[in-house]
Amino acid sequence: MIFDRYIFRTLLIATVFIAVALAALILLTQSLRFLELVIHAGASGMAFVTLTLLALPRFFEIILPIALMAGTLFVYHRMIADSELIVMRATGTTPARLARPAIVLSLVTLVVLWVMTMWLGPVSVLKMQEMRQIIKAQYSALLFQEGVFNAPLDGLTVFIRKRDKNGELEGLMIHDSRPENKTPVTVIARRGVLVSTPEGQQVVVYDGSRQSLNVKTGMLDRLNFDRYTIDLPDPSAATPQRWQEPDERTFWQLLHPDKDDARAHKNRRIFLVEAHRRFVTPLLAPAFALIALSSLLLGSLNRKGQAGRIALAIAAAIIIEGLYLGALSIARKHDAGLVLMYALAFVPIAAGFFALSPATESLRQKYAPLFSVRRKRGLSS
């Protein structure tokens, strides 16, 4: 139990450290996706942070298996180099016993990944997409381009000659022909600014004139003003309902789509493949951990280094990951892809448990003298 707690604590620290480092790297790359939206839309810094964090959970299904394998290779290799595992083996501790803390941690990681892939990940992706849509709608008025006629809303056309670095607009022409107006209105102003209020967006213009056609007289009415406000309706209320993509649906929603959703039933195959992926992908965490354990704990422990075994374990993980992505692509059209996906996850797990099992260890000890005699005979000849 002392060995187990010591190894488990060391493994947990290493895995969390590597996972946080990888998450920070992905967080940095993903933040660039929202930087342009936030800068040009004028969204708050909190919206930027929220969008970035919502994009992160879906990447943990890649981060955690890699972090667990890297942590396992690092910790066990260091313990071999420091002779800790050699001392533990000298006390009669079997490879299965030494591998137990890593296996327990891999099972904990498996459960965490199942929660993320089946519920937390799709929920966060859905919230992220909805938030992006709302931000684009709420700040659509801020996305006006200079020197062109912009149409942020039906019946509303805005022309801006120039926008300075402080966000103030110069040389505005606004044509408002929305249905709520009795007659079309054209506003020309020297400068203006776009503001956000609890009621919605507003265009506030200064030093200009308001022109409209008088229906009774047929004459053009003109009103000069120092300040004039044009209200924009809350775009979030008019935001159309999005169709949820497969990666935005929970595991239950993938298996039981809305009966009235014709598009969902048309993409039934894609939904089922996505559901299988949600179940199988987390199994790569114990698979990669067992590959690392088998490469370092089986055979003799060499303090001079395990570079060859580590390279072999990394190569095996890369090959499995590559084949898994290929199998996922094939699965969208053929059931053979699904079979290959499950095989790539369960075969390494079964082989790892078999190689590290006490029964296999007893067989190795039983036939080790025989192989030793043959090796000596070969050297003497």
Secondary structure, 3 states (H helix, E strand, C coil): CHHHHHHHHHHHHHHHHHHHHHHHHHHHHHHHHHHHHHHHHCCCHHHHHHHHHHCCHHHHHHHHHHHHHHHHHHHHHHHHHCCHHHHHHHCCCCHHHHHHHHHHHHHHHHHHHHHHHHHHHHHHHHHHHHHHHHHHHHCHHHHCCCCCEEEEECCEEEEEEEECCCCCEEEEEEEECCCCCCCCEEEEEEEEEEEEECCEEEEEEEEEEEEEECCCCCCEEEEEEEEEEEECCCHHHHCCCCCCCHHHCCHHHHHCCCCCCHHHHHCHHHHHHHHHHHHHHHHHHHHHHHHHHHHHHCCCCCCCCCHHHHHHHHHHHHHHHHHHHHHHHHHCCCHHHHHHHHHHHHHHHHHHHHHHCHHHHHHHHHHHHHHHHHHHHHHHC
